[in-house]
Amino acid sequence: MNNWLEEFKERIVTAEVAASKIKSGDNVVVGHAAAAPQYIPEAMMAQKDRLKDVNLYHMVTLHPAVYMQPEGYGHFRHITNFAAGNTREGLNDDRGDFFPYYYHEIPKWFDTKYPVDVALITVSTPNEEGYCSFGISVDYTKPATDRAKMVIAEMNDQMPFLGHGDCLIHISKIDYIVRTSKPMFELPLPKIGPVEEKIGEYCASLIEDGSTLQLGIGAIPDAVLHFLGNKKDLGIHTEMFSDGVVELVEKGVINNSKKNIHRGKLVSGFLMGSKKLYDFVNNNPDVEMYPVNYCNDPRTISQMDNFVSINSALEMDLQGQSTAETIGLKVFSGTGGQVDFIRGAAWSKGGKAILAFPSTAKNGELSRIKAYLTEGAGITTPRDDVDYVVTEYGIAHLKGATLKERARMLINIAHPKFRDELIKEFERRFHRTKF
């Protein structure tokens, strides 16, 4: 019998026992997104009365984040650079702490500001050599695990096994294992309306054959993919991808044949989507998964010619500076990989960076293109970095444009009912110039 099989058996515990290993004052890192552990956080919350000041870092998780409930205050504190639906309220109620940080540098943060006591992760069942896969979440999860004093893993036999790239951990590196069998978290397909369709069509017009793409998740990225059916030889190098990519791979539109590095491979840091996506990537040698300090590093991205990044924004002012993470002082999300990929695209030969968003918010009540960002807003992408901006009303190419030119272009792609107000601001600001 292989030695690792003995180690494996010795390390199997219940969720309650695994949670009992966490101590007051520990710095814990929780696995990301659809690969967030599902049972141990609940067991930890049930033991809250013995715990005080446990710090929990993660970005998005699709589990309920029970420790963010008001009764967890004083026992647990969420520390993050990215808010999600299950943590936003707690962060804005001062039951957690937000810090601005570029995604690709998070492993450096573990080294300098947040020494990892416990990595709380989800992995696949082991292969014949005793290696488990981080599956659909490698991103910051593997770097945290590499640095952790203790590793506690839920071993889910429904976690896809992705074995190519830098995405494996040996049984010998895991201290406690909780065996589980539960479907991975899935995301419903987004609804694409006429606004998203038009934005997708404009974005697709900027993408040339042979380009390598970074896309996020949601209606706009899926709408972009919908309009790429006639393109050729596209590639994917992204922090995450979802179901829309699979369809274009099956059609041969995405084949990664023109990539300068990782040719022929889909490269990502994490995945979120449906079971169809998870089945597609399971044991797929054409998919490579890497930590963010490689995948998202602008120096990695810049090595690929004709790189196109597509991201979004909540608001943009007439200078072109934008926020994707706050509404005034209220935390909404985070920088994520936006600036990583915008700068990587800027350094790519023939690269383009696109910020795409609907022209309005709150059912048309608010313009996303504004004279000024909401007071207190954190700037995600500085005006110097903004390249192409797309709404359902067109494309504005801001890179290298003067302040007057930027303002004119942005007003022209704002919703018509807000343009008069913006034109008044233009003529007040540039008092010698008529719009």
C-alpha positions as CSV (number, residue, x, y, z in Angstrom):
1,M,0.0,0.0,0.0
2,N,1.3,3.5,-0.9
3,N,2.5,5.5,2.1
4,W,0.2,8.3,1.3
5,L,-2.9,6.1,1.8
6,E,-2.0,5.6,5.4
7,E,-1.4,9.3,5.9
8,F,-4.8,10.0,4.2
9,K,-6.7,7.7,6.6
10,E,-5.0,9.1,9.7
11,R,-6.0,12.7,8.8
12,I,-9.7,12.2,8.2
13,V,-11.8,13.9,10.9
14,T,-15.3,15.4,11.2
15,A,-16.1,19.0,10.4
16,E,-16.6,19.6,14.2
17,V,-13.1,18.3,15.0
18,A,-11.6,20.2,12.1
19,A,-13.2,23.5,13.3
20,S,-11.9,22.8,16.8
21,K,-8.4,23.2,15.6
22,I,-9.0,26.9,14.9
23,K,-7.9,29.1,17.8
24,S,-8.7,32.7,19.0
25,G,-6.6,35.2,17.1
26,D,-5.9,33.0,14.2
27,N,-5.5,34.4,10.7
28,V,-7.6,32.1,8.5
29,V,-7.8,32.1,4.7
30,V,-11.0,30.6,3.3
31,G,-11.1,29.1,-0.2
32,H,-12.5,31.1,-3.0
33,A,-15.8,31.4,-4.9
34,A,-17.5,28.2,-5.9
35,A,-14.8,26.2,-4.2
36,A,-15.4,27.7,-0.7
37,P,-15.7,25.0,2.0
38,Q,-19.3,24.3,2.9
39,Y,-19.3,22.5,6.2
40,I,-16.4,23.6,8.4
41,P,-17.5,27.3,8.5
42,E,-20.8,26.2,9.9
43,A,-19.1,24.0,12.5
44,M,-16.8,26.9,13.3
45,M,-19.8,29.2,13.8
46,A,-21.4,26.7,16.1
47,Q,-18.2,26.9,18.3
48,K,-18.1,30.7,18.3
49,D,-18.4,31.0,22.1
50,R,-14.9,29.5,22.6
51,L,-13.4,31.8,19.9
52,K,-12.4,35.5,19.9
53,D,-10.9,37.7,17.2
54,V,-10.6,35.1,14.5
55,N,-9.7,36.9,11.3
56,L,-11.1,35.4,8.1
57,Y,-9.8,36.5,4.7
58,H,-11.5,35.6,1.4
59,M,-12.9,37.3,-1.6
60,V,-16.2,36.0,-3.1
61,T,-17.7,32.9,-1.5
62,L,-20.9,31.2,-2.6
63,H,-21.6,29.8,0.8
64,P,-23.7,31.8,3.2
65,A,-20.7,33.2,5.2
66,V,-22.5,32.5,8.5
67,Y,-19.7,34.1,10.5
68,M,-20.8,37.5,9.0
69,Q,-24.1,37.3,10.9
70,P,-24.3,39.9,13.7
71,E,-24.0,37.2,16.4
72,G,-20.5,36.4,15.0
73,Y,-19.3,39.9,15.9
74,G,-16.4,39.8,18.3
75,H,-15.8,36.1,17.5
76,F,-14.9,36.5,13.8
77,R,-13.8,39.4,11.7
78,H,-13.8,39.3,7.9
79,I,-10.9,41.0,6.3
80,T,-11.0,41.4,2.5
81,N,-10.2,43.3,-0.6
82,F,-13.4,42.3,-2.3
83,A,-17.0,42.4,-1.1
84,A,-19.8,40.2,-2.3
85,G,-23.5,39.8,-1.7
86,N,-23.1,37.7,1.5
87,T,-20.5,40.1,3.0
88,R,-21.4,43.6,1.8
89,E,-23.8,44.4,4.6
90,G,-21.4,43.2,7.3
91,L,-18.5,45.2,5.9
92,N,-20.6,48.4,5.7
93,D,-21.8,47.8,9.2
94,D,-18.2,47.7,10.5
95,R,-18.3,44.0,11.2
96,G,-15.4,43.5,8.8
97,D,-12.5,45.4,7.4
98,F,-11.8,46.3,3.7
99,F,-8.4,47.0,2.3
100,P,-7.6,48.1,-1.2
101,Y,-5.2,45.7,-3.0
102,Y,-4.4,44.5,-6.5
103,Y,-5.5,40.8,-6.9
104,H,-2.2,39.6,-8.3
105,E,-0.3,40.9,-5.2
106,I,-2.4,39.1,-2.6
107,P,0.2,36.4,-2.1
108,K,2.6,39.2,-1.2
109,W,0.1,40.5,1.3
110,F,0.2,37.0,3.0
111,D,4.0,37.5,3.3
112,T,3.9,41.0,4.6
113,K,0.7,41.8,6.4
114,Y,-1.3,38.6,7.0
115,P,0.7,35.6,8.1
116,V,-1.5,32.6,7.4
117,D,-2.2,30.4,10.4
118,V,-4.9,28.3,8.8
119,A,-5.9,27.6,5.2
120,L,-9.5,26.4,5.0
121,I,-10.0,25.0,1.6
122,T,-11.8,22.5,-0.7
123,V,-9.9,19.9,-2.8
124,S,-10.7,17.0,-5.0
125,T,-10.1,13.3,-4.1
126,P,-6.5,12.3,-4.7
127,N,-5.0,10.7,-7.8
128,E,-3.0,7.6,-7.7
129,E,0.1,9.5,-6.5
130,G,-1.7,11.1,-3.6
131,Y,-2.1,14.6,-5.2
132,C,-5.4,16.4,-4.8
133,S,-6.5,19.2,-7.1
134,F,-7.5,22.7,-5.9
135,G,-10.0,22.2,-8.7
136,I,-12.0,25.3,-9.6
137,S,-10.2,27.7,-7.2
138,V,-6.4,28.1,-7.4
139,D,-6.1,31.9,-7.4
140,Y,-5.2,33.0,-3.9
141,T,-6.1,29.7,-2.4
142,K,-3.0,27.8,-3.4
143,P,-0.6,30.6,-2.3
144,A,-2.3,30.8,1.1
145,T,-2.1,27.0,1.5
146,D,1.6,27.1,0.6
147,R,2.2,29.6,3.4
148,A,-0.2,28.2,6.0
149,K,1.0,26.8,9.3
150,M,-2.1,24.4,9.2
151,V,-4.1,23.2,6.3
152,I,-7.7,22.0,6.8
153,A,-9.5,20.7,3.7
154,E,-12.9,19.6,2.8
155,M,-12.3,16.8,0.3
156,N,-15.4,16.9,-2.0
157,D,-15.6,13.9,-4.4
158,Q,-17.6,16.2,-6.7
159,M,-14.8,18.7,-7.1
160,P,-13.5,18.6,-10.7
161,F,-9.9,17.4,-10.9
162,L,-7.8,19.9,-12.8
163,G,-4.2,18.7,-12.9
164,H,-2.5,21.0,-15.4
165,G,-0.7,24.3,-14.5
166,D,0.1,24.9,-10.8
167,C,-2.9,23.5,-9.0
168,L,-2.1,20.4,-7.0
169,I,-1.4,19.6,-3.3
170,H,-0.2,16.3,-1.9
171,I,-2.0,14.6,0.9
172,S,1.1,14.9,3.1
173,K,0.6,18.7,3.0
174,I,-2.9,18.6,4.5
175,D,-3.3,18.4,8.3
176,Y,-7.0,17.6,8.6
177,I,-9.4,16.2,6.0
178,V,-13.2,16.3,6.1
179,R,-14.7,14.0,3.5
180,T,-17.8,15.4,1.8
181,S,-19.9,14.7,-1.3
182,K,-21.9,17.7,-2.3
183,P,-22.5,19.4,-5.7
184,M,-20.3,22.3,-6.4
185,F,-21.9,25.7,-6.1
186,E,-23.4,26.7,-9.4
187,L,-24.4,30.1,-10.9
188,P,-27.5,30.6,-13.0
189,L,-27.0,31.8,-16.5
190,P,-27.3,35.6,-16.6
191,K,-30.2,37.2,-18.5
192,I,-29.1,39.1,-21.5
193,G,-31.3,42.0,-22.4
194,P,-31.2,44.5,-25.3
195,V,-28.8,46.8,-23.5
196,E,-26.3,44.0,-22.8
197,E,-26.7,42.8,-26.4
198,K,-25.8,46.2,-27.8
199,I,-22.8,46.5,-25.5
200,G,-21.7,43.0,-26.4
201,E,-21.9,43.9,-30.1
202,Y,-19.8,47.0,-29.7
203,C,-17.2,45.1,-27.6
204,A,-17.0,42.3,-30.2
205,S,-16.3,44.9,-32.9
206,L,-13.0,45.8,-31.1
207,I,-11.8,42.1,-31.0
208,E,-9.7,40.9,-33.9
209,D,-9.0,37.4,-35.0
210,G,-6.2,35.8,-33.0
211,S,-6.8,37.9,-29.9
212,T,-6.4,36.5,-26.4
213,L,-9.3,37.5,-24.0
214,Q,-9.9,38.2,-20.4
215,L,-13.6,38.3,-19.5
216,G,-15.4,38.3,-16.2
217,I,-18.8,36.8,-15.4
218,G,-22.3,38.2,-16.0
219,A,-24.6,39.3,-18.8
220,I,-22.1,41.6,-20.5
221,P,-19.2,39.1,-20.8
222,D,-21.7,36.5,-22.0
223,A,-23.2,39.0,-24.5
224,V,-19.7,39.7,-25.9
225,L,-19.1,35.9,-26.3
226,H,-22.4,35.7,-28.2
227,F,-21.1,38.1,-30.9
228,L,-17.8,36.3,-31.4
229,G,-19.1,33.4,-33.3
230,N,-17.6,34.6,-36.6
231,K,-14.1,35.3,-35.1
232,K,-11.2,32.9,-35.6
233,D,-8.4,31.6,-33.4
234,L,-9.3,33.4,-30.2
235,G,-7.5,32.5,-26.9
236,I,-8.4,32.7,-23.2
237,H,-6.1,33.9,-20.4
238,T,-8.2,35.2,-17.6
239,E,-8.6,35.3,-13.8
240,M,-11.9,33.4,-14.3
241,F,-14.2,32.1,-17.0
242,S,-17.7,30.6,-17.1
243,D,-20.1,28.7,-19.4
244,G,-20.0,31.1,-22.3
245,V,-16.4,30.1,-23.1
246,V,-17.3,26.4,-23.4
247,E,-19.7,27.0,-26.3
248,L,-17.0,28.9,-28.3
249,V,-14.4,26.2,-27.6
250,E,-16.9,23.6,-28.9
251,K,-17.4,25.6,-32.0
252,G,-13.7,26.0,-32.6
253,V,-13.8,29.8,-32.3
254,I,-11.6,29.6,-29.2
255,N,-8.6,27.3,-29.8
256,N,-5.8,29.3,-28.2
257,S,-3.6,28.7,-31.3
258,K,-2.2,32.2,-31.6
259,K,-1.1,32.7,-28.0
260,N,2.5,33.5,-27.4
261,I,2.6,31.5,-24.2
262,H,0.5,28.6,-23.1
263,R,-0.4,28.0,-26.7
264,G,-3.4,25.7,-27.1
265,K,-4.4,26.1,-23.5
266,L,-7.3,27.8,-21.7
267,V,-5.6,29.6,-18.7
268,S,-7.5,30.7,-15.6
269,G,-7.2,31.3,-11.9
270,F,-10.7,30.2,-10.9
271,L,-14.0,29.1,-12.4
272,M,-17.7,29.7,-11.6
273,G,-20.6,28.4,-13.6
274,S,-22.9,25.4,-14.1
275,K,-22.3,21.7,-13.9
276,K,-21.7,21.7,-17.7
277,L,-18.7,24.0,-17.1
278,Y,-17.4,21.8,-14.3
279,D,-17.8,18.6,-16.4
280,F,-16.0,20.3,-19.3
281,V,-12.9,21.2,-17.2
282,N,-12.7,17.9,-15.3
283,N,-9.5,16.1,-16.3
284,N,-9.3,18.4,-19.4
285,P,-5.6,18.7,-20.4
286,D,-6.4,21.8,-22.4
287,V,-7.3,23.8,-19.2
288,E,-4.4,25.1,-17.0
289,M,-5.0,26.7,-13.6
290,Y,-2.6,29.1,-11.9
291,P,-2.3,31.2,-8.8
292,V,-3.0,34.9,-9.3
293,N,0.6,36.0,-8.7
294,Y,1.3,34.4,-12.1
295,C,-2.0,34.4,-13.9
296,N,-3.0,38.0,-13.1
297,D,0.5,39.5,-13.1
298,P,0.6,42.2,-15.8
299,R,4.1,41.0,-16.8
300,T,2.6,37.6,-17.6
301,I,-0.3,39.1,-19.5
302,S,1.9,41.5,-21.5
303,Q,3.7,38.5,-23.1
304,M,0.6,37.8,-25.2
305,D,0.1,39.9,-28.4
306,N,-3.3,41.4,-29.1
307,F,-4.6,40.9,-25.6
308,V,-8.1,42.3,-24.9
309,S,-9.3,42.8,-21.4
310,I,-13.0,43.4,-20.8
311,N,-14.1,44.7,-17.4
312,S,-16.9,46.9,-15.9
313,A,-17.5,50.0,-13.8
314,L,-20.2,51.3,-11.5
315,E,-19.5,55.0,-12.4
316,M,-17.1,57.0,-14.5
317,D,-16.6,60.8,-14.4
318,L,-15.9,63.1,-17.4
319,Q,-12.2,62.7,-17.0
320,G,-12.4,59.0,-17.5
321,Q,-11.6,57.9,-14.0
322,S,-13.8,55.1,-12.7
323,T,-14.9,53.1,-9.8
324,A,-15.9,49.5,-9.9
325,E,-15.9,48.9,-6.1
326,T,-17.7,51.6,-4.1
327,I,-20.8,53.7,-4.2
328,G,-19.6,56.7,-2.4
329,L,-18.0,55.5,0.8
330,K,-20.0,52.2,0.8
331,V,-18.1,49.1,-0.3
332,F,-19.7,47.3,-3.1
333,S,-17.1,44.9,-4.5
334,G,-13.3,45.5,-5.0
335,T,-10.6,46.1,-7.5
336,G,-10.3,42.4,-8.3
337,G,-8.2,41.8,-11.4
338,Q,-9.4,44.8,-13.3
339,V,-6.2,46.9,-13.1
340,D,-4.0,43.8,-13.4
341,F,-5.5,43.0,-16.8
342,I,-5.9,46.6,-18.0
343,R,-2.2,47.2,-17.4
344,G,-1.2,43.9,-18.9
345,A,-3.3,44.7,-22.0
346,A,-1.6,48.1,-22.2
347,W,1.8,46.5,-22.3
348,S,0.7,43.9,-24.8
349,K,1.6,44.4,-28.4
350,G,-1.7,45.4,-30.1
351,G,-3.5,45.1,-26.7
352,K,-6.8,46.8,-25.8
353,A,-8.5,47.4,-22.5
354,I,-12.3,47.8,-22.5
355,L,-14.5,49.1,-19.7
356,A,-18.1,48.2,-20.6
357,F,-21.2,49.0,-18.6
358,P,-24.8,50.1,-19.1
359,S,-25.3,53.9,-19.4
360,T,-27.6,54.0,-16.4
361,A,-28.3,52.4,-13.0
362,K,-31.3,52.0,-10.8
363,N,-33.7,51.2,-13.7
364,G,-32.6,54.3,-15.6
365,E,-32.8,56.7,-12.7
366,L,-29.1,57.4,-12.5
367,S,-26.4,58.0,-15.1
368,R,-23.3,56.0,-14.7
369,I,-21.3,58.6,-16.6
370,K,-21.2,61.6,-14.3
371,A,-19.6,65.0,-13.9
372,Y,-18.0,63.8,-10.7
373,L,-17.9,60.4,-9.0
374,T,-20.1,60.0,-5.9
375,E,-18.3,61.7,-3.0
376,G,-16.0,59.3,-1.3
377,A,-15.7,56.9,-4.2
378,G,-12.6,54.8,-4.4
379,I,-11.0,55.1,-7.9
380,T,-10.4,51.6,-9.3
381,T,-9.0,52.5,-12.7
382,P,-7.2,55.9,-13.0
383,R,-7.9,58.0,-16.0
384,D,-4.4,57.4,-17.3
385,D,-5.1,53.7,-17.6
386,V,-8.6,53.9,-19.2
387,D,-8.5,52.9,-22.9
388,Y,-11.8,52.0,-24.5
389,V,-15.2,52.7,-22.8
390,V,-18.4,51.1,-24.1
391,T,-22.0,51.6,-23.3
392,E,-25.1,50.7,-25.3
393,Y,-24.7,54.1,-27.0
394,G,-21.3,53.5,-28.5
395,I,-17.5,53.4,-28.0
396,A,-15.3,56.1,-26.6
397,H,-11.5,55.7,-27.1
398,L,-10.0,57.7,-24.3
399,K,-6.4,56.7,-24.3
400,G,-4.3,59.7,-25.2
401,A,-7.3,62.0,-25.5
402,T,-7.4,65.5,-24.0
403,L,-9.8,66.3,-21.1
404,K,-12.1,68.1,-23.5
405,E,-12.0,65.2,-26.0
406,R,-12.7,62.7,-23.2
407,A,-15.6,64.6,-21.9
408,R,-17.2,65.0,-25.4
409,M,-16.8,61.3,-26.2
410,L,-18.2,60.2,-22.8
411,I,-21.2,62.5,-23.1
412,N,-21.9,61.1,-26.5
413,I,-22.2,57.5,-25.1
414,A,-24.1,58.6,-22.0
415,H,-27.9,58.0,-21.9
416,P,-29.6,60.8,-23.9
417,K,-31.8,61.9,-21.0
418,F,-28.6,62.9,-19.0
419,R,-26.7,64.5,-21.8
420,D,-28.0,68.1,-21.5
421,E,-27.0,68.1,-17.8
422,L,-23.5,66.8,-18.7
423,I,-23.2,69.3,-21.6
424,K,-23.8,72.1,-19.1
425,E,-21.0,70.8,-16.9
426,F,-18.8,70.6,-20.0
427,E,-19.4,74.2,-20.9
428,R,-19.0,75.4,-17.3
429,R,-15.7,73.5,-17.0
430,F,-14.3,74.5,-20.4
431,H,-15.8,78.0,-20.4
432,R,-14.2,79.1,-23.7
433,T,-15.5,76.0,-25.6
434,K,-18.9,75.1,-26.8
435,F,-19.9,71.5,-26.8
